[in-house]
């Protein structure tokens, strides 16, 4: 926690480590916003070969479905929702990272051991996080317009209703 902040209402509370607790609410969709970084924030993600490899793995992995995503040079953002198999989010992230390493076969391309996740609690928060992720390449000066960034997409439509 930052300073003497309390998780029970103080606006100065800052979570320094992800808790990896997906919140399931009856009658509401479960969508999680995930950020995964490369080891030591080395830039290698934003390439056609990496993009194709990740998309192939995510399409085949049925425990969680990947919706919208953006690959940056040293990290990625994606939205995921539980799929056909019951598997904790942490296990699924470990699975696709492992599959990527096996298929990509470049030992210099390594993942940070952990990741950040946030359960999205409403359509307004979903849109806010998507606009943030989509405009990340613009903020970093990689493209002038978000739609010009080639390393983004949507594999499965994750609906609120």
C-alpha positions, 0 to 999 in steps of 0.5 A, spaced: 500 500 500 502 507 498 503 511 504 498 509 510 493 508 505 487 503 507 483 498 502 477 500 505 475 507 502 482 511 502 483 514 495 490 513 496 490 506 496 495 503 491 495 495 489 502 494 488 501 486 486 496 483 483 491 479 487 489 474 481 482 474 484 477 474 478 470 476 481 464 472 478 457 476 479 451 472 478 447 474 472 453 479 469 458 477 464 465 476 467 470 480 463 478 481 465 483 486 463 490 483 463 496 486 462 502 482 461 510 484 460 516 481 457 522 480 462 525 486 463 521 490 459 525 488 453 522 490 446 520 484 442 512 483 442 510 488 436 512 483 430 508 479 425 511 473 427 509 474 435 503 477 433 501 470 429 503 466 434 499 469 440 493 469 436 494 462 434 495 460 441 489 464 444 484 461 438 486 454 440 485 455 448 478 454 450 479 455 458 478 463 457 476 467 450 481 473 448 476 478 446 480 485 444 487 485 445 493 490 443 501 488 443 506 493 445 513 492 444 514 490 451 507 488 454 500 487 451 493 488 454 487 483 453 480 482 455 478 475 457 472 471 459 471 464 462 470 459 456 468 452 456 473 449 461 474 451 468 481 453 469 483 459 474 486 465 470 493 464 473 493 457 470 491 459 463 496 465 463 501 460 465 499 455 459 499 460 453 505 463 455 508 456 455 505 454 449 508 461 446 515 459 448 515 452 445 512 454 438 516 461 438 522 458 440 526 464 441 530 463 448 531 471 448 524 472 448 521 471 455 515 473 459 515 477 466 513 471 471 507 475 473 501 479 470 496 484 472 489 483 472 482 487 473 475 484 473 471 489 469 465 491 473 461 495 467 460 497 460 463 504 462 469 501 465 470 496 459 470 502 454 475 506 458 480 500 458 479 499 451 480 506 449 486 506 454 489 500 450 487 502 443 491 509 444 497 506 447 501 506 441 499 513 439 501 515 446 508 512 445 509 515 438 509 509 434 503 511 430 499 517 429 492 514 429 490 508 433 487 504 427 494 504 424 497 500 429 498 493 426 498 489 432 491 489 435 485 485 434 479 482 437 478 474 437 472 473 440 466 478 441 465 479 449 458 481 450 456 485 456 449 482 455 
